[in-house]
Amino acid sequence: MLTEEIAGIAFDRENAPSLFQARHDTMHVVQAGQWRRFSVAQVAEAAGIVP
């Protein structure tokens, strides 16, 4: 099974976040009862796509 992990959030069918939403430059993720907020820059850096 392919699992993508960015900034400590695992994205796969079994562990899909119950909420994944963005507003302005902040991404909100609720997964396994935990709410996390990340800036878009943090996620881009964790994914290795920052120039």
Beta strands, then each sheet from edge to edge (+ up, - down):
strand 1: 4-6
strand 2: 9-11
strand 3: 19-23
strand 4: 26-31
strand 5: 34-39
sheet 1: 1+ 2-
sheet 2: 3+ 4- 5+
end
